[in-house]
Amino acid sequence: MVDISAREREHAPPPQPSRWRSVRENLRHDVPASLVVFLVAVPLSLGIALASGAPIVAGLVAAIVGGIVAGVLGGSPLQVSGPAAGLTVIVAETIAEFGWAVTCAITVLAGALQILLGLSRIARAALAISPAIVHGMLAGIGVTIVLAQLHIVLGGRAQSSPIDNLLQLPRQILNNHGQATLIGLATIVILVGWGRLPAGVRKVPGPLAAIVVVTAVSVVAGLSVPRVDVPANVLDIRFVPEFPDGGWFDFGVAVVTIALVASVESLLSAVAVDKMHTGSRANLNRELVGQGAANMASGALGGLPVTGVIVRSSTNVQSGARSRASAILHGLWILLFVAVLAGLLRNIPLAALAGLLVHVGAKLVNLKHIKEVLRHGDLPIYLITLGGVVFIDLLTGVLIGIGAAALLMLRRLLWSGIHVERDGDGWRVVVEGALSALSIPRLSAMLHGIPQGARVTLELVVDYLDHAAFDTLSAWQHSQEQAGGTVIVDEVGHPWFERGKAGEPTVHKARARHIVPRWFAPWSEWQLAQEKAAPEIPAQRLPESSMRRGMREFERRTSHLVRPILSRLANVHEPQTLFITCGDARIVPNLFTSSGPGDLFTIRNIGNLVPEYSRAAEDSSIGASVEFAVDILKVREVVVCGHSSCGAMKALLNGAPQDATALRSWLRHAEPTLRRARNRPLVTIEGRLPESGADQLALHNVLQQLDRLREYPAIARAEARGELTLVGMYFDVGAARVHLYDAESDSFTSATDLAARR
């Protein structure tokens, strides 16, 4: 009998790692990380509640709910959520207008709106907001926080607006300062200097250390300063959000504002956290749903609005967190702390929290962000948004920033570079970018500076040409030619003005003929239009050759682009490939191998032939080139490339002209190819035999030349050492396809298919 259970065990899949073992492994990292984040979160949550004008305990409620609810439901596993400095200004304004109970109702509805946005799967749309606007908004919030909290640090009271705080600050500085000022300044000093202490000391979070130290000093010294007011029983939550009696429009605006700002801040934080680790990426739509659920819970329990917080999240990642368990545990630690040790919070001086907020606000004006937006040319957007947030209000400031960004983007999209220069005995007008009606005044001024009846080359390198600009150019062209001048239109790219004299623009790119880049297109392709428009050449002058015009084109458009590469290669010659191919003008190796200067060491001759080594002395250039490439340059591969419609193969089949003595002599090196084609099996391309006999012969010729190369001692030695690979290649000119010889199938295969199989 056969043991069924044994058979099942035999064919059962290999045992998988226990899920619980994975959970235990993650907890080994998540628990310590959660404790560090907890220590960072507690003082920051208290400070943000103070800056918002909300009950102090509201910050702790938001931290608990953000950690647990957003941690469980959110889509960014390592992001930590809670009350954020980025919302303090909005929340403070909302509380001042509606009161705390209505603000909590606004938070609940903002959370519901976030859930709808997440379910609508439009989370990534928030990423379309310019980083300059986001950084400017955060900087404006930071300036607002600093201006308000400096008054508390200096022993006074914050005013109702940032402008009032700024105007009253000099008088506040000159006033007498009491013990609270010492507490606030000491907190700032500790926070600023904490980063310069030894690494072992810095394992304790700076905000926690500053609050603990100044609180202990104030208690021991018996300082009489205002302290945190915490209810006797923090967990005794008897709170119901309320709707306003009127002002529903403003109420709705507040809901949308908090929802949008919290969403953008959370999503940008999630994207930033993704860049800090190599684990699973954030699901931004799910993250919005999680943030919305957290805000609904926080508002219902009397907490501040919740967002993803980059400070806590980065601390979480840097502390070694592996999963969402760290964020959840950090919320549980705060809950445990509030339940057991809430009485300790009553010892914290308000000036210490104000000092902490001054430091937090100052860090929101991030010099790294300023340098980044400056590099991208977006500093004006940053400054406009910052100024709008500080001097008007947050929502208006952000909207002004978005408007400024749109105008700047429009300017960049419609930018046109226009300049006029002498070109021999004529003129050249160069227009680059997008030529629109906005550029017509400058364009007209420059065009009318050119003498009537002159020979002018109009060089258009434009991405877009609108109706007004088209009419301006067309009218000017007619005017010049009526005065006896000539206008040669030289368009690089889409032919917007190809039929300019006829008044027929080519608006849709689909209707235009396909434009081949000039660095590849034959001279006839891009010089034809110029030749048609050029004036007649006097009999005593010879027309300029296509090559010379091509050289001028290189100097004008390409030289400056390749100069950095060629300057690095000026004293370095380390090609990877020896490329032997035909001298046919249609074969451009750098094109179909996507290579550039310094990559290919190329040998070209009629029929990509390699003489027998015993007869190499008859043409020592081939042997010398092979030895130089293999022994001196140390190339790693040698390619023999044949091609379709090869003239050498046709001459080999049909005979070369009798008077072509040198050609007939050279083609003797290809006679073994003829014998190979007669005696060996047919060679195919992807299982198909080429229709042309010359093309069939070209395939055999590639393989024959590979055999010839192996006769050369330099090739044989390098191949034996495993330092060199020989490759057979065939280029189908008409189809623009590259095929490589596959020894296993004894046929030529598409380069893409062969790479996929390997």
Secondary structure, 3 states (H helix, E strand, C coil): CCCHHHHHHHHCCCCCCCHHHHHHHHHHHHHHHHHHHHHHHHHHHHHHHHHHCCCHHHHHHHHHHHHHHHHHHCCCCCCCEECCHHHHHHHHHHHHHHCHHHHHHHHHHHHHHHHHHHHCCCHHHHHHCCHHHHHHHHHHHHHHHHHHHHHHHCCCCCCCCHHHHHHHHHHHHHCCCCHHHHHHHHHHHHHHHHCCCCCCHHHCCHHHHHHHHHHHHHHHCCCCCCECCCCCCCCCCCCCCCCCCCCHHHHHHHHHHHHHHHHHHHHHHHHHHHCCCCCCCCCHHHHHHHHHHHHHHHHHCCCCCCEECHHHHHHHHHCCCCCCHHHHHHHHHHHHHHHHHHHHHHHCEHHHHHHHHHHHHHHHCCHHHHHHHHHCCCHHHHHHHHHHHHHCCHHHHHHHHHHHHHHHHHHHHCCEEEEEEEECCEEEEEEEEEECHHHHHHHHHHHCCCCCCCEEEEEEEEEEECHHHHHHHHHHHHHHHHCCCEEEEEECCCCCCCCCCCCCCCCCHHHCCCCCCCCCCCHHHHHHHHHHHCCCCCCCCCCCCHHHHHHHHHHHHHHHHHHHHHHHHCCCCCCCEEEEEECCCCCCHHHHCCCCCCCEEEEEECCCCCCCHHHHHHHHHHHHHHHHHHHHCCCCEEEEEEECCCHHHHHHHHCCCCCCHHHHHHHHHHHHHHHHHHHCCCCCECCECCCCHHHHHHHHHHHHHHHHHCCCHHHHHHHHCCCCEEEEEEEECCCCEEEEEECCCCEEEEHHHHHHHC
